[in-house]
């Protein structure tokens, strides 16, 4: 039988006290330590709105200092993988090879499901192009148009004023993930000889071109996505595409090789978080995991931004004031009380 000496008891007690003291002085969390939480500045409206919603709760509910960091998509995604920023508030899964590498090497985590069921995206034309609009005196311009495969025969309808022999396809702004995919799809559908690949300078310029054509009852062919206020405001028809397949989508996502046509892969909208922040702030991460908006409400809020020319922070504040039944489900009652108090100051 092992003999336990008085000295051994004293040593064990000292070690226990040391461990207890060490645990009581554990490193503080990110926000408790006074570190700034840096969020990527997202330029599309739903992303800008979600950024302000997340920022509001972090500041008023968890006492975090925050900063929104501008930059191109690739630059801010790279910054996330290096922990130079901590949060990308509306990340669309399956779109970014940078974030994919971050997930593989463990530098990035994805949390939550912002819109139940994921996104919708594709190539669209105004409804009146196919069905007309009797109230506006617009007759159908292409009643047989149904699919992307038919677009070569309609290039004169969507004519490009700068290249009259071609139609114009309105792509995303240069540098956006969707711009890369559309470039590949134009090749896959063999539309390069029939359509110019027009890239507006900003998301706002894309919206303005679509809205202007719609208000004037003119034909326009463009890429778009949901959630988006523009899609809630106007009536559009999504053109049928090739069936989705993993194999073909991989050729669209890969900039090398010959692409084959595919429908867009459904993206799930999540909060992307740098791993150091994920590890340091479990309560905030739990909040990210509960953030969710019905698609119709998201588009309604974004439409307010668009129609009333309101910034994302203004609409986010209105949301918190008018929809406590939604956002209070994201956080504990204590955090909700702090957010409400903070909104009153």
N, C-alpha and C positions, 0 to 999 in steps of 0.2 A: 504493500500500500504506500502511495506517495505521501511524503510528509510535507505539510504546509507550515512554514515557519512564520513567525510574527513579521519578520522583515519582508517576506514574500507578500503578506497581506498588505503591508504598507505600500509596497511598490505597485501592486495591482490597484489599490485605491488611488494612488497618485496618477497612474495612467488613465483611470476612468475619469478623474477630474480634468485631466489634460484634454481628453477627447471631447468631454462635455463643453469645455471652454472653447475648443476649436470649432465645434459645431455651432455654438452660439454666435460666433463671429464669422459665419459663412459669408462668402462674397455677396454683396448686394446685387439686386437685379439691375438690368440695363437702365431703367428709368430712375430707380432709387439711387443709383450711382451718379445721376445727373447727366448721363450720356444723351445726346440728341438722337431721336429716331428719324432717320432720313428716308423719305418716301419718294419713289420715282414720280416725276411729273408725267402724267398720261394725257395725250393731246385729244383723244376722242372723248365725246361728251359723257358717255356712261362711265368710262374709266376715270375721268376727272371728277365726276360726282362721287363714285365709290371711294376715291382717294380722300375726298373731304369728309365723307361719312366716317371712314376709319380714323382719320386724323382727329376728328372731333372727339370720338370716344377715347382715343389714346391720351389726348390732352386733358379733357375734363373729367374722364372717368378713372384714368390710371395715373394722372399727374406727370405724363411724359412731356418733355420738350420735343417739338417736331420741326422738320424742315422739308419742304418739297424741292427736289433737285431736278432741274431741267436737263434735257439732253435727248439725243436720238435714241430710238428703241434699243439698238444694239449696244450703245454705250452704257445706258442705264442697266440693261440686263447683265452686262459684264461687271458693272460696279456691284450689282447684287451678289454675284458669285464670289466677289472679293470682300464682301462685307463693308464696302465703301458706302453702300446704302443698304437699308434693312428690309424695306417693304415695297413690293410691287402689288398695288391693291386690286388690280383686275388683270390677272394673267390668263391668257387663252391657251389651254393646253394643246400640245402637238404642233405649235407654230414656231417655236424658237429652238434652234440647235444649241444656242448658248445656254438656255435654261436646262435643256435636256442633258447637256454635259454636266451642269451643276447638280442635277439630280443624281447622276451616275457617280460623281466623285464625292457626293455628300455635302456640298457647300450650300445647297438650296433645298428648302422644303416647300411643298404645296399643301395648302390647308383649305378646307371648306368647299362649298358649292354655292356660288353667289346667285346663280339663276338655275332653279330646278330644271333638269333636263338638258342644260347646255345651250349653245348658241344656234342661230340659223344664219346662213350666208350663201351667196350665190350671185348670179348675173340676172339683172332685172330690166324691165321696160315698164313705162306707165300703163296702167290698165286700159286707158283709152286707145292706146296703139292697137290693141287686139280687139277690144269690145266697143270702142267708141264711147262717147259721153253725150247723150241726147240733151241733157240739161245745159251743156256748154256748146251744143251745136257741132260736136266733133264726131265725124264719121270714122269707123274703123279704118286704120291705115294698113294693117297686116293681119287680117282676121285668121289666117292660117298659121301664123307664127306660133310655135310651141316650144321649140328646142334650140339649144346652142348650135347644134349640127346644121340648122337651117340658115344660120346667119349669113353665109356668103351670098345668098340670093336676095338679101335685104340690105346690102351695103349702101345702096343709093338712098334708102330711107333714112339711115343714120349717117348721112354724108358728113364728111369732115370738111369744113370750109377752107382749111389750109391745104388739104389734099383732096380735091373734089372726086377723084377716081376711087377713093376709099371711104369706108365708113369710119366712125370714131367710136372707140370703146373707152369709157371713162374708168380708169384704174384707180387704185389707191395712190396717195402721195409716195414719192420715191423714199425708200428706206423702211417703209412699213412691211411687216411680214406678209400681209395680203398682197402687196404689190409684187413681191417675189413669186408668190403662188400664181397670180394672174399672168405674169410674164410666161411662166411655164405652161399654163393652160392655153394661152394663145398659140403657143408652139404645138402643143398636143392636139389642138383642134384644127391646126393648119390654117389659121386665120391671119397670119402675118401679111399676106399679099392683099387681103381684102379690108383690113382694119388697121388704123393707126392706134398705137398704144399710148393713150393720152394720160399723163400723170399730173393732176392738179398740184399746186405747190403746197397746199395744206388741206386738212380735213374740212375746214370751213369753206375752202374754195370748191371742193367736191360737192358739199351740200348746196352751195349757192348755185352751182351749175345745174344740179338736178332740180332744185326748187324753181329756178328761173324757167327751165324747159317745161316743167309741169304747169306752172301758172299761165304760160303762154300756149299750152296745148300742143307743144312740139314733141317730136319723137326723140328719145335719148336712150342709149344702151349703157349700162353701168354696173359695176360691182357694188354690193352693199351687204350689210349685216344687221342682225338683231341680237341684243337690244339696241335700239336707236330711235330717237324721237321722230326723225324724218319718216321712218317706216310706219309710225303710228299716225302721222298727220295725213299722208297721201296714200292713194291706192296703187299698188304696183303688182306686177305679175312676175314671179320667178320663172325663168326659162328652164325647161327640163335639161338635165345634163346627162353625161354618161353615168352608168351605175357606179356606186362607190365600190372600190376594192382597195385593200391594204397595199397590194403589190403596185397598183398604178399610183396610189397616193404617195407612196414612197418615192416614185420617180418625179412627182411634182415637188415634193419637199427637198429633194436632192438637186442641187444646181448643176450637177454633171450628168452626162448621158442623155439619152433620148426619152422624153416624157411620154406617157400614155394618158389619155383623158380619164378623169374620174370626177365624181361629185366631191364636194368639200368634205373633209373629215369633220365630224361633230366635235367642237371644242367644248370643254367644260371650263367655266370661269371660276378661278380660284385665287386666293391670296398667296403670292410667292414671298417667302420669307428667307432671309439669310440664316444659316444654321446657328451662328453664334447668338443672334437675337432669339431664335426659336428656343435655344437651350436656356437662355437667361430670363425669358419672360413667359413662363408657361400660362399665366393667367391671361395675358394679352393674346397668346396663341389660341387659347380656348375660345376667346371672343371671336377671333378670325374664323374659327371653325363653325361658328353659329350664324355668321352674317349671311342673310339670304333675302332676296326680294322677288316677288312675283314679276314675271316678265311685263305684264300690262302696266303695273305701277312704275317699274323702272322706266319704261318708254314714256309714260305720262310725265314723269319728272324731267326726263331729258328733253321732252318736247317743250316744257316750260322754259328750259334754258335756251332752246333754239328760238322759240317764238317771241319771248319777252326779252331776249338778249341779256339773260341773267347769268352771273358767274356761278360756278359750281358750289362755292361756299354759301352763297345766298340760298340756293335751292336745297342744299344739305340741311341748313338750319330750319327751313320751312318743313322739311321732312321730319326732323326730330320733334318739332312742335306739333305737327298734325298727325303723326303716326306712331305714338308711343306703344300702341298695341303690337307693333312689329318689332321695333328696335329693342324694347325692353326684354324680349325673348333672347337677345344676343348676349346679355350680361347678367350678373348677379343683381339682386335688389340694391345692394350697397353701391355698386358702380352706377346703376341707373339713377339713384338719388343724387350722386355727385354730378352726373351729366346734366340732369335737370337743373340743379343749382347753378352749374356753370353756364348754362344757356341763358339764365336770368341776369347774369352780370354783364 
